[in-house]
Amino acid sequence: MTVKKTDFNHLESLYWVFTQLCNDKCDHCYNNSGPQGQRMSDKECVSIIQNLPDHIDRIILSGGEPLAEKKQLYLILDALKEKYQGRSQIMLQTNGDLLTGKILDQLISKGVTRFDIASIDRYHKKAGDHLMHLAEIFDSRGVDGSEKDPLIDKETYIIPSSLTWGYWGATDDMWLGGNWARGRAIEKNIWKKDPTHNFCKVLSGGIGFLNGAKDIPQEISIQLWRINPCCPGTYKAMGDARMEKVSDVLQKVASSPIFQKIDEGDPLSMGESIGITREFASQRNEQLQNICLWCDEFFKMYFDIENMKSKFQE
């Protein structure tokens, strides 16, 4: 039986998209990042850091393209270093297009220990052609590339003194364009149409966002300021990290049977406590062809996240 957390002032993992500005405009992008992507002010970023839990094992910074907001990225890294004093592993996800040796030196000096190149696929304009060039840059700085996949193991992802890098990319079956029915992925009709695929039950889905799960760390996502149980995000956010303590938001939703089911990776059952049967949810999921679209419909039509109450019985 899963031990239920009562103190959310400690997170195992935070995935933070602090900008949707990007030098590229990929068809598969779930958050519509691009040259006109949504951004935040430096003040908003600092407010979010102040509202983060006091202890976070791993912080993943992503976008958009973080290096397209290099000045703001450096400010964030300095603020995280001041707050956590090296107790958090800092990871950076980047497409690598803007990375140079000089920038890599800066990132390392500001506390980044893990680099993931998230562009080695057919969707990105360089489609992995720059991989050998990036390998040379990392090798010249002594960054170990033997661990290709992201360091996601629940027990061993914290390696404070190691510098590592790896790479991955979107595929039709997994990550981004494969199954997130969001943004340009759905506009370009390249989202995963498979109602049997439960994205909520894999890493970056909702599973374990409150309590962690087997082999999966407890991870939440902040899209700009929107606090979410997963990377795609619910129809409306659980809270606003610019003005609410993240731990308070998690504490609030932890008592909800709806969010407890998301934590279990079971979105088809999340409406049972308000009269939405699993049978009905399964039928709608079949019709919508994607579990994320069922989740959207549920929070749009049946449950008000902002007021934490049912719309179904109104």
C-alpha positions as CSV (number, residue, x, y, z in Angstrom):
1,M,0.0,0.0,0.0
2,T,1.3,3.5,-0.9
3,V,2.3,5.6,2.0
4,K,0.4,8.9,1.6
5,K,2.4,12.1,2.0
6,T,1.3,14.7,4.4
7,D,4.3,17.2,3.9
8,F,4.7,18.6,0.5
9,N,7.5,20.9,1.4
10,H,9.7,18.3,-0.2
11,L,9.5,17.2,-3.8
12,E,11.5,14.5,-5.6
13,S,11.3,16.2,-9.0
14,L,10.1,19.4,-10.5
15,Y,9.8,19.9,-14.3
16,W,9.6,23.6,-15.0
17,V,9.0,25.1,-18.4
18,F,9.9,28.7,-17.6
19,T,9.6,30.0,-21.2
20,Q,7.8,29.0,-24.4
21,L,10.2,31.2,-26.5
22,C,12.1,29.0,-28.9
23,N,14.3,29.4,-31.9
24,D,12.4,26.6,-33.6
25,K,8.7,26.0,-34.3
26,C,8.2,22.2,-34.4
27,D,5.0,20.6,-35.6
28,H,4.9,18.3,-32.6
29,C,5.3,20.9,-29.9
30,Y,2.7,20.4,-27.2
31,N,3.0,23.9,-25.7
32,N,3.1,26.0,-28.9
33,S,6.7,27.1,-28.3
34,G,8.3,29.2,-31.0
35,P,9.7,32.6,-31.8
36,Q,6.5,34.2,-30.5
37,G,6.1,31.8,-27.6
38,Q,4.7,33.0,-24.3
39,R,7.2,34.3,-21.8
40,M,7.4,35.5,-18.2
41,S,9.1,38.5,-16.6
42,D,12.2,38.1,-14.4
43,K,10.1,39.2,-11.4
44,E,7.6,36.4,-12.0
45,C,10.3,33.8,-12.2
46,V,11.8,35.0,-9.0
47,S,8.4,34.8,-7.3
48,I,7.9,31.3,-8.5
49,I,11.3,30.2,-7.0
50,Q,10.3,31.8,-3.7
51,N,7.1,29.7,-3.8
52,L,8.9,26.4,-4.5
53,P,9.2,23.8,-1.7
54,D,12.2,24.1,0.6
55,H,13.6,20.8,-0.6
56,I,13.6,19.5,-4.2
57,D,15.8,16.6,-5.2
58,R,15.8,17.3,-8.9
59,I,14.9,20.4,-10.9
60,I,14.5,20.1,-14.7
61,L,14.5,23.4,-16.6
62,S,13.0,23.3,-20.0
63,G,11.0,25.3,-22.6
64,G,10.6,26.4,-25.3
65,E,14.3,26.6,-25.6
66,P,15.9,27.7,-22.4
67,L,18.9,29.2,-24.2
68,A,16.6,31.4,-26.2
69,E,16.1,33.1,-22.8
70,K,19.7,32.9,-21.8
71,K,19.7,36.0,-19.5
72,Q,16.6,34.8,-17.7
73,L,18.0,31.2,-17.4
74,Y,21.1,32.5,-15.7
75,L,19.0,34.6,-13.3
76,I,17.0,31.5,-12.5
77,L,20.1,29.3,-12.0
78,D,21.6,31.9,-9.7
79,A,18.3,32.1,-7.6
80,L,18.1,28.3,-7.4
81,K,21.7,28.1,-6.3
82,E,21.1,30.6,-3.6
83,K,17.9,28.9,-2.4
84,Y,19.1,25.3,-2.5
85,Q,22.8,25.6,-1.9
86,G,23.7,22.7,-4.1
87,R,21.2,20.3,-2.5
88,S,19.2,20.0,-5.7
89,Q,20.4,18.4,-8.9
90,I,19.8,20.9,-11.7
91,M,19.0,19.5,-15.1
92,L,18.6,21.3,-18.4
93,Q,16.6,20.2,-21.4
94,T,17.6,22.0,-24.6
95,N,17.5,21.4,-28.4
96,G,21.2,22.2,-28.4
97,D,21.0,24.6,-31.3
98,L,22.3,27.5,-29.4
99,L,24.8,25.7,-27.2
100,T,28.5,26.7,-27.4
101,G,31.5,25.8,-25.3
102,K,31.4,29.2,-23.6
103,I,27.7,28.9,-22.7
104,L,28.4,25.4,-21.4
105,D,31.1,26.7,-19.1
106,Q,28.6,29.3,-17.7
107,L,25.9,26.7,-17.2
108,I,28.3,24.4,-15.3
109,S,29.5,27.2,-13.2
110,K,25.9,28.1,-12.3
111,G,25.2,24.5,-11.1
112,V,23.8,22.5,-14.0
113,T,25.0,18.9,-13.8
114,R,22.8,17.1,-16.3
115,F,22.2,18.1,-19.9
116,D,19.6,16.5,-22.1
117,I,19.4,17.2,-25.9
118,A,15.7,16.8,-26.7
119,S,15.9,17.2,-30.4
120,I,17.2,14.0,-31.9
121,D,14.2,13.2,-34.1
122,R,12.5,13.9,-37.4
123,Y,10.5,16.8,-36.0
124,H,13.3,19.2,-35.3
125,K,14.8,21.1,-38.1
126,K,18.3,19.7,-37.6
127,A,17.0,16.2,-37.0
128,G,20.0,15.2,-35.0
129,D,22.6,16.4,-37.6
130,H,24.4,18.4,-34.9
131,L,24.8,15.5,-32.5
132,M,28.5,14.9,-33.2
133,H,29.2,18.6,-32.8
134,L,27.5,18.7,-29.4
135,A,29.3,15.5,-28.4
136,E,32.6,17.4,-29.1
137,I,31.5,20.3,-27.0
138,F,30.6,18.2,-24.1
139,D,33.7,16.0,-24.3
140,S,35.9,19.1,-24.4
141,R,34.5,20.1,-20.9
142,G,34.7,16.6,-19.4
143,V,30.9,16.0,-19.5
144,D,30.2,12.2,-19.5
145,G,28.0,11.0,-22.4
146,S,27.9,7.4,-21.5
147,E,24.4,7.7,-20.0
148,K,22.3,8.5,-23.0
149,D,18.8,8.4,-21.4
150,P,17.6,11.0,-18.9
151,L,18.6,10.2,-15.3
152,I,15.1,9.2,-14.2
153,D,15.7,6.3,-11.9
154,K,13.8,6.8,-8.6
155,E,16.7,5.8,-6.4
156,T,19.8,7.0,-8.3
157,Y,19.0,10.2,-10.2
158,I,20.9,12.4,-7.7
159,I,24.6,12.4,-8.6
160,P,25.9,15.7,-7.1
161,S,29.5,15.6,-8.4
162,S,28.9,14.2,-11.8
163,L,28.5,16.0,-15.1
164,T,26.5,14.0,-17.6
165,W,24.7,14.5,-20.9
166,G,22.3,12.4,-23.0
167,Y,19.9,12.8,-25.9
168,W,16.4,11.7,-27.0
169,G,13.6,12.8,-29.2
170,A,10.0,12.5,-30.1
171,T,8.7,9.3,-31.6
172,D,5.3,8.2,-32.9
173,D,4.8,5.9,-29.9
174,M,6.3,8.0,-27.0
175,W,6.9,11.6,-25.9
176,L,5.6,14.8,-27.3
177,G,4.2,14.3,-30.8
178,G,3.5,10.7,-30.0
179,N,0.8,11.1,-27.4
180,W,0.3,14.6,-26.0
181,A,-2.9,15.8,-27.7
182,R,-1.9,19.5,-27.1
183,G,-0.7,22.5,-29.0
184,R,0.6,22.1,-32.5
185,A,0.7,18.3,-32.2
186,I,-3.1,18.3,-32.3
187,E,-3.3,21.2,-34.8
188,K,-1.0,19.3,-37.2
189,N,-2.9,16.0,-36.5
190,I,0.1,14.1,-35.3
191,W,-1.2,13.3,-31.8
192,K,-1.5,9.7,-30.7
193,K,-5.0,8.3,-31.5
194,D,-5.0,5.3,-29.2
195,P,-7.5,5.1,-26.3
196,T,-5.7,2.1,-24.9
197,H,-2.6,4.1,-24.3
198,N,-2.6,5.5,-20.7
199,F,-0.1,8.4,-20.7
200,C,-1.2,9.2,-17.2
201,K,0.6,6.0,-16.0
202,V,4.1,6.8,-17.3
203,L,6.8,9.2,-16.4
204,S,5.7,12.8,-17.1
205,G,2.1,11.7,-16.7
206,G,0.1,12.2,-13.6
207,I,1.1,9.0,-11.8
208,G,2.9,9.6,-8.5
209,F,2.6,13.4,-8.6
210,L,1.6,13.3,-4.9
211,N,3.2,10.2,-3.6
212,G,5.6,8.9,-6.2
213,A,5.2,5.4,-7.8
214,K,7.2,2.3,-8.4
215,D,10.4,3.3,-10.3
216,I,8.9,6.8,-10.9
217,P,9.8,9.8,-8.7
218,Q,7.2,12.1,-7.3
219,E,7.2,14.8,-10.0
220,I,5.0,17.8,-10.8
221,S,5.1,20.1,-13.7
222,I,5.0,23.9,-13.8
223,Q,4.2,25.2,-17.3
224,L,5.3,28.9,-17.0
225,W,3.4,29.5,-13.7
226,R,0.7,26.8,-14.0
227,I,1.1,24.1,-11.4
228,N,0.1,20.7,-13.0
229,P,0.2,17.0,-12.0
230,C,1.7,16.2,-15.4
231,C,3.6,17.8,-18.3
232,P,0.6,18.1,-20.6
233,G,-1.3,19.7,-17.8
234,T,-5.0,19.6,-16.8
235,Y,-7.6,21.7,-18.5
236,K,-7.0,24.4,-15.9
237,A,-4.0,24.5,-13.6
238,M,-4.1,23.3,-10.0
239,G,-2.6,26.6,-8.9
240,D,-0.5,29.7,-9.8
241,A,3.1,29.4,-8.6
242,R,3.6,33.1,-8.9
243,M,1.3,33.8,-6.0
244,E,0.7,30.4,-4.2
245,K,3.1,28.2,-2.4
246,V,3.5,25.0,-4.4
247,S,3.3,22.9,-1.2
248,D,0.0,24.5,-0.3
249,V,-1.5,23.7,-3.7
250,L,-0.4,20.1,-3.5
251,Q,-1.8,19.9,0.1
252,K,-5.1,21.2,-1.2
253,V,-5.6,18.7,-4.0
254,A,-4.1,15.7,-2.0
255,S,-7.4,15.3,-0.1
256,S,-9.5,15.1,-3.3
257,P,-10.5,11.6,-4.5
258,I,-10.2,13.0,-8.1
259,F,-6.5,13.9,-7.8
260,Q,-5.8,10.7,-5.8
261,K,-6.9,8.8,-8.9
262,I,-4.6,10.8,-11.1
263,D,-1.8,10.1,-8.6
264,E,-2.6,6.4,-9.1
265,G,-2.4,6.9,-12.9
266,D,-6.1,6.0,-13.3
267,P,-7.9,9.0,-15.0
268,L,-10.8,6.7,-16.1
269,S,-11.8,6.4,-12.4
270,M,-11.2,10.0,-11.3
271,G,-14.9,11.0,-11.6
272,E,-16.4,8.2,-9.5
273,S,-16.6,10.3,-6.4
274,I,-18.9,12.8,-8.2
275,G,-21.0,10.3,-10.1
276,I,-19.0,9.9,-13.3
277,T,-18.7,6.2,-13.7
278,R,-15.6,4.4,-15.1
279,E,-17.8,2.9,-17.7
280,F,-18.9,6.3,-19.0
281,A,-15.3,7.6,-18.9
282,S,-14.1,4.5,-20.9
283,Q,-16.8,5.1,-23.5
284,R,-15.8,8.8,-23.9
285,N,-12.1,7.9,-24.0
286,E,-12.9,5.5,-26.9
287,Q,-14.7,8.2,-28.7
288,L,-12.1,10.9,-28.1
289,Q,-9.2,8.4,-28.8
290,N,-6.8,9.9,-26.3
291,I,-6.7,9.8,-22.5
292,C,-5.6,13.5,-22.3
293,L,-8.6,14.6,-24.2
294,W,-10.9,12.7,-21.8
295,C,-9.1,14.5,-18.9
296,D,-9.7,17.8,-20.6
297,E,-13.4,17.1,-21.0
298,F,-13.7,15.9,-17.4
299,F,-12.3,19.1,-16.0
300,K,-14.1,21.3,-18.5
301,M,-17.5,19.8,-18.0
302,Y,-17.6,18.0,-14.7
303,F,-15.2,19.4,-12.2
304,D,-14.1,22.9,-11.3
305,I,-10.5,22.9,-10.2
306,E,-10.4,26.5,-9.1
307,N,-13.2,25.9,-6.6
308,M,-12.6,22.2,-6.1
309,K,-16.2,21.2,-6.6
310,S,-18.3,19.2,-9.0
311,K,-20.0,20.8,-11.9
312,F,-21.9,17.6,-12.6
313,Q,-24.4,18.0,-9.8
314,E,-25.0,21.8,-10.2
